[in-house]
Amino acid sequence: MKYKCIRGVVTSKGPVQAGDLVDIEGHEAKVFLAQGKIVPHHEEEIRTTAVEQIVTQTPRRGRPRGS
């Protein structure tokens, strides 16, 4: 399985820099995941969507009209 390295680490295949993709298996992957040095890498395209600006209105103070 492929993982993205988020901190520099030395694997059985050699040193890996932060941001690199590495293909490791088994116990070694579990150890680095537990240490927070790698995260699973998904081959899917990352999509971002624009969110409309949320406009909030402050409530009016005092008695409501018509009461």
GUVO-56804 format. One record per residue: x, y, z of N, C-alpha, C in turn; residue in one letter. Coordinates in steps of 0.02 Angstrom, whole numbers, padded with zeros to 5 digits, always signed. Example, Ala and Ser with C-alpha at 12.3 -4.5 7.8 and 13.67 -1.06 7.14 Angstrom:
<recs>
+00660-00284+00390+00615-00225+00390+00660-00165+00390A;+00642-00112+00354+00684-00053+00357+00645+00002+00394S;
</recs>
This chain:
<recs>
+00042-00058+00000+00000+00000+00000+00044+00062+00000M;+00020+00114-00031+00059+00176-00034+00041+00222+00024K;+00092+00255+00050+00084+00301+00105+00119+00366+00088Y;+00094+00421+00116+00127+00485+00108+00165+00499+00172K;+00228+00516+00166+00269+00529+00223+00258+00601+00246C;+00240+00610+00310+00228+00678+00335+00285+00702+00379I;+00330+00657+00398+00391+00674+00434+00447+00630+00406R;+00507+00655+00406+00563+00616+00381+00569+00550+00418G;+00582+00496+00382+00585+00430+00413+00634+00387+00373V;+00664+00338+00407+00709+00291+00374+00672+00224+00372V;+00656+00202+00312+00621+00138+00303+00672+00084+00285T;+00648+00024+00277+00691-00031+00256+00717-00020+00185S;+00684+00024+00148+00705+00039+00079+00749+00101+00076K;+00763+00131+00134+00807+00190+00136+00770+00250+00164G;+00805+00307+00168+00774+00368+00197+00721+00397+00151P;+00669+00426+00182+00614+00457+00144+00602+00526+00173V;+00597+00575+00130+00586+00645+00150+00511+00657+00160Q;+00494+00708+00198+00424+00728+00207+00395+00748+00140A;+00335+00724+00125+00301+00740+00062+00309+00686+00009G;+00356+00640+00019+00367+00586-00029+00316+00530-00020D;+00305+00493-00074+00262+00433-00071+00307+00372-00063L;+00286+00327-00020+00325+00266-00008+00277+00206-00009V;+00303+00150-00034+00263+00089-00038+00292+00039+00012D;+00260+00033+00070+00284-00014+00121+00226-00057+00144I;+00243-00115+00172+00192-00164+00191+00203-00187+00263E;+00154-00219+00291+00159-00256+00352+00173-00217+00415G;+00214-00246+00457+00228-00220+00524+00261-00150+00520H;+00305-00141+00472+00339-00077+00466+00289-00020+00454E;+00239-00032+00413+00188+00019+00400+00148+00033+00463A;+00131-00018+00501+00093-00009+00562+00131+00033+00613K;+00196+00021+00618+00238+00058+00666+00240+00132+00647V;+00253+00147+00584+00257+00217+00562+00190+00252+00566F;+00135+00216+00553+00068+00245+00561+00056+00263+00634L;+00074+00219+00680+00064+00231+00751+00107+00290+00775A;+00165+00299+00746+00209+00354+00765+00189+00420+00732Q;+00142+00417+00686+00119+00478+00652+00168+00503+00600G;+00208+00459+00571+00257+00480+00521+00232+00472+00450K;+00182+00428+00440+00153+00418+00374+00077+00418+00379I;+00044+00433+00323-00028+00429+00318-00046+00392+00253V;-00102+00357+00252-00121+00322+00190-00130+00371+00133P;-00107+00351+00074-00113+00393+00014-00164+00361-00032H;-00213+00401-00052-00264+00377-00098-00251+00408-00166H;-00256+00368-00217-00241+00390-00285-00295+00435-00314E;-00350+00443-00278-00405+00482-00304-00386+00556-00308E;-00419+00589-00354-00408+00661-00362-00440+00698-00303E;-00405+00745-00275-00432+00784-00220-00469+00843-00250I;-00532+00849-00232-00573+00903-00259-00590+00952-00204R;-00588+01015-00222-00608+01066-00174-00665+01104-00206T;-00712+01123-00165-00769+01161-00191-00771+01228-00156T;-00794+01277-00193-00801+01344-00164-00866+01348-00125A;-00862+01376-00067-00921+01383-00025-00941+01456-00026V;-01006+01467-00035-01031+01535-00036-01021+01566+00033E;-01010+01631+00033-01000+01666+00096-01066+01666+00135Q;-01062+01648+00198-01121+01646+00240-01129+01714+00273I;-01188+01743+00263-01202+01808+00292-01250+01797+00350V;-01228+01818+00408-01271+01811+00467-01299+01879+00486T;-01360+01879+00508-01391+01941+00529-01398+01940+00605Q;-01383+01995+00636-01390+01998+00708-01464+02008+00724T;-01489+01974+00775-01560+01982+00791-01574+02052+00818P;-01634+02076+00805-01652+02142+00829-01669+02138+00902R;-01651+02191+00937-01664+02192+01009-01731+02227+01022R;-01760+02212+01078-01823+02243+01097-01882+02199+01081G;-01941+02228+01088-02002+02192+01076-02015+02185+01002R;-02041+02127+00980-02059+02122+00910-02117+02167+00893P;-02118+02191+00832-02171+02237+00810-02236+02199+00803R;-02291+02234+00816-02356+02205+00808-02381+02171+00872G;-02344+02174+00924-02366+02141+00987-02392+02192+01035S;
</recs>
